[in-house]
């Protein structure tokens, strides 16, 4: 036997045995799709709107609606320190905040998520707009390279970010081009621009008011503060131009002291109670306005 033939037998004999075993055992697929463990499903289109969450509270659409946005979720854990993850902290505080608001009566509340699931940034303010929310509160936990950074802070949309959001909003050509209930497509371009600017200014002013009230309540509750005044940033989650919106950074998750607060039921309850008091004070100040 030639050396070439020997090499062919060495390489192909095991393959022939494997094929024979499949054929004799009936494991070889006889038709396309014979693998019963293949699961096929349709993915939603990129422009498909996310399902709206449940609204809790009085069945009265005239009552103020707060949309609590729970940061991160699903495969996006956010910041973390060991087993403590931002997505879980945000959800626990949001659930406590919802319960405290509902217990006080008079307000309706919806959460962008009440389970560990991912929601895209753009869908979060969109949920608030589609529900006609009166206030949007996004809950997060901060992190920094230096573990000495600590304390809670509250953000509102910066003037630059607000302007960019308004431009994108005005350019949208879908059916959601309403500002405070007025359809922009039914007005002239000049009137639409004025309405949008007025609505934007009103939302910015009330966002700052809500942020200031939250900082006050946090201070009264003895919560450590990273900044004692509202901060501004061009945050995508705040870019609903006609809804007062704030982002609540509950503390630095990688700071030892803040992590104790964020990871404890008692600490979470203090943060939620401060949030509930601030939200109620906000609506009391703007009742009938």
C-alpha positions in Angstrom: 0.0 0.0 0.0 1.4 3.4 -1.0 2.1 6.0 1.6 -0.4 8.4 -0.1 -3.2 5.8 0.3 -2.3 5.2 3.9 -2.6 9.0 4.7 -6.0 9.1 3.0 -7.2 6.2 5.1 -5.9 7.8 8.3 -7.8 11.1 7.6 -11.0 9.8 6.1 -11.7 6.5 7.9 -12.9 8.2 11.1 -15.2 10.5 9.1 -16.7 7.5 7.2 -17.4 5.8 10.6 -19.1 8.9 11.9 -21.3 9.3 8.8 -22.3 5.6 9.0 -23.2 6.0 12.7 -25.5 8.9 11.9 -27.2 7.0 9.0 -27.7 3.8 11.0 -29.0 5.7 14.1 -31.5 7.8 12.0 -30.0 10.9 13.5 -29.1 12.4 10.1 -31.7 15.0 9.2 -33.8 14.0 6.3 -35.3 17.4 5.5 -34.7 21.1 6.1 -35.8 22.2 9.5 -35.6 18.8 11.0 -33.8 20.1 14.1 -36.6 20.5 16.6 -34.5 22.8 18.9 -34.4 25.6 16.3 -36.7 28.4 17.4 -37.8 31.1 15.0 -39.5 34.3 15.9 -40.0 37.8 14.4 -38.1 40.7 15.8 -39.9 44.0 16.1 -38.9 46.7 13.6 -36.6 49.5 14.7 -39.5 52.0 14.6 -42.0 49.8 16.5 -43.1 51.6 19.6 -42.7 49.8 22.9 -45.8 48.7 24.7 -47.1 51.2 27.3 -46.9 50.2 30.9 -49.8 49.9 33.4 -50.9 53.2 35.1 -51.7 52.7 38.8 -53.8 55.0 40.9 -57.2 56.7 40.6 -59.1 55.9 37.3 -59.3 59.6 36.6 -57.3 61.1 33.7 -57.5 64.5 35.3 -55.3 63.4 38.1 -51.5 64.2 37.7 -49.5 61.3 36.1 -45.9 60.7 37.2 -43.8 58.4 35.0 -41.0 56.9 37.0 -38.2 55.8 34.7 -36.2 52.9 36.1 -32.6 53.2 34.8 -30.9 50.4 32.9 -32.2 46.8 33.1 -31.8 43.4 31.4 -28.4 42.9 29.8 -27.5 46.5 30.8 -26.6 46.4 34.5 -25.4 50.0 34.7 -22.9 50.9 37.4 -21.9 48.2 39.9 -19.9 47.4 42.9 -19.6 43.6 43.5 -23.1 42.1 43.7 -24.7 45.6 43.9 -26.0 46.6 40.5 -27.5 49.9 39.4 -30.3 48.3 37.6 -31.5 46.5 40.7 -31.0 49.5 43.0 -33.0 51.8 40.6 -35.8 49.3 40.5 -36.1 48.8 44.2 -36.1 52.6 44.9 -38.7 53.1 42.0 -41.0 50.5 43.4 -40.9 52.1 46.9 -41.4 55.5 45.4 -44.4 54.3 43.4 -46.0 52.7 46.6 -45.5 55.8 48.6 -47.1 58.0 46.0 -50.0 55.7 45.6 -50.5 55.4 49.4 -50.8 59.2 49.6 -53.7 59.2 47.0 -54.5 61.7 44.3 -51.7 60.8 41.9 -51.4 58.3 39.0 -48.1 56.5 38.6 -46.5 54.4 35.8 -43.1 52.7 35.7 -41.2 52.4 32.5 -40.2 48.9 33.8 -41.2 46.9 36.9 -39.0 43.9 36.0 -35.4 43.3 35.0 -35.7 44.1 31.3 -33.9 46.3 28.9 -35.6 49.5 27.5 -33.8 51.7 24.9 -33.0 55.2 25.9 -35.2 56.7 23.2 -38.2 54.7 24.3 -38.2 56.0 27.9 -39.2 59.6 27.3 -41.4 58.4 24.5 -43.4 56.3 27.0 -44.0 59.5 29.1 -45.1 61.5 26.0 -47.5 58.8 24.8 -49.0 58.6 28.3 -49.3 62.4 28.5 -47.3 62.4 31.7 -47.2 65.5 33.9 -43.8 64.7 35.4 -40.9 62.3 34.3 -38.5 61.1 37.0 -35.6 58.9 35.9 -33.8 57.0 38.7 -30.1 56.0 38.6 -27.1 55.4 40.7 -23.8 57.2 39.8 -20.3 55.9 39.7 -16.8 57.5 39.4 -13.2 56.4 39.1 -12.4 57.9 42.5 -14.3 56.1 45.2 -14.2 59.3 47.3 -17.0 60.8 45.2 -20.3 60.4 47.0 -23.8 61.8 47.5 -27.0 62.3 45.6 -27.5 64.7 42.7 -30.4 65.8 40.4 -30.1 66.7 36.8 -32.2 68.7 34.4 -31.7 69.0 30.6 -29.2 71.6 29.6 -30.1 74.5 27.4 -28.1 73.1 24.6 -29.6 69.6 25.0 -33.0 71.1 25.2 -32.5 73.0 21.9 -31.3 69.9 20.2 -34.3 67.9 21.5 -36.7 70.6 20.3 -35.1 70.6 16.8 -35.5 66.8 16.5 -39.0 66.9 17.8 -40.0 69.6 15.3 -38.6 67.6 12.5 -40.5 64.4 13.3 -43.1 63.4 10.8 -44.9 60.7 12.6 -48.2 61.1 14.5 -46.8 62.2 17.8 -46.2 65.8 16.9 -48.3 67.3 19.7 -47.3 69.8 22.3 -49.5 70.2 25.3 -52.4 68.7 23.3 -52.0 70.9 20.3 -51.1 69.2 17.0 -48.3 71.2 15.4 -49.2 70.0 11.9 -52.4 72.0 12.2 -50.7 75.2 12.8 -48.5 77.4 10.7 -44.7 76.9 11.0 -44.3 80.2 12.9 -47.1 79.5 15.3 -45.8 75.9 15.8 -42.3 77.2 16.6 -43.7 79.7 19.1 -45.8 76.9 20.8 -42.9 74.6 21.0 -40.6 77.3 22.4 -43.2 78.3 25.1 -43.8 74.7 26.0 -40.1 74.0 26.2 -39.5 77.0 28.4 -42.3 76.0 30.7 -41.0 72.4 30.9 -37.5 73.6 31.6 -38.7 75.9 34.4 -40.8 73.2 36.0 -38.0 70.7 35.7 -35.7 73.0 37.6 -38.5 73.5 40.2 -39.0 69.8 40.7 -35.2 69.2 40.9 -34.8 72.0 43.6 -37.7 70.5 45.6 -36.1 67.1 45.5 -32.7 68.4 46.6 -34.5 70.2 49.5 -36.2 67.0 50.7 -33.0 65.0 50.4 -31.2 67.6 52.5 -34.0 67.6 55.1 -33.8 63.7 55.2 -30.1 63.9 56.0 -29.1 62.3 52.6 -25.5 63.2 51.7 -25.4 65.5 48.6 -22.9 65.5 45.8 -24.3 68.9 44.7 -26.8 71.0 46.5 -28.2 72.6 43.3 -29.7 71.1 40.1 -27.1 70.1 37.6 -27.5 70.3 33.8 -26.5 67.8 31.1 -27.6 66.9 27.6 -29.0 63.5 28.7 -31.0 61.6 26.1 -33.5 60.3 28.7 -34.6 63.8 29.6 -35.3 65.0 26.0 -39.1 65.2 26.0 -39.4 69.0 25.2 -42.9 69.4 26.7 -42.7 67.3 29.9 -41.0 68.5 33.1 -38.2 65.9 33.5 -35.5 65.2 36.1 -32.8 62.6 36.6 -32.3 61.5 40.1 -28.8 60.1 40.8 -29.4 58.4 44.2 -25.7 58.2 45.1 -22.3 56.7 44.1 -22.6 53.0 44.0 -18.8 52.5 44.1 -18.5 54.6 47.3 -18.5 52.5 50.4 -20.8 54.8 52.4 -23.3 55.4 49.5 -23.3 51.7 48.7 -24.5 50.9 52.3 -27.4 53.3 51.7 -28.2 52.1 48.2 -28.1 48.5 49.1 -30.2 48.6 52.3 -34.0 48.6 52.5 -33.8 51.4 55.0 -31.6 53.6 52.9 -33.8 53.0 49.8 -36.9 53.9 51.8 -35.3 57.3 52.9 -34.5 58.1 49.2 -38.0 57.1 48.1 -39.7 59.1 50.9 -37.8 62.2 49.9 -38.8 61.7 46.3 -42.4 61.2 47.2 -42.5 64.4 49.3 -40.8 66.4 46.5 -43.2 65.2 43.9 -46.2 66.0 46.0 -44.8 69.5 46.8 -44.3 70.0 43.1 -47.9 69.2 42.2 -49.2 71.3 45.1 -47.3 74.3 43.8 -48.6 73.8 40.3 -52.1 72.9 41.0 -54.5 74.4 38.5 -51.6 75.9 36.5 
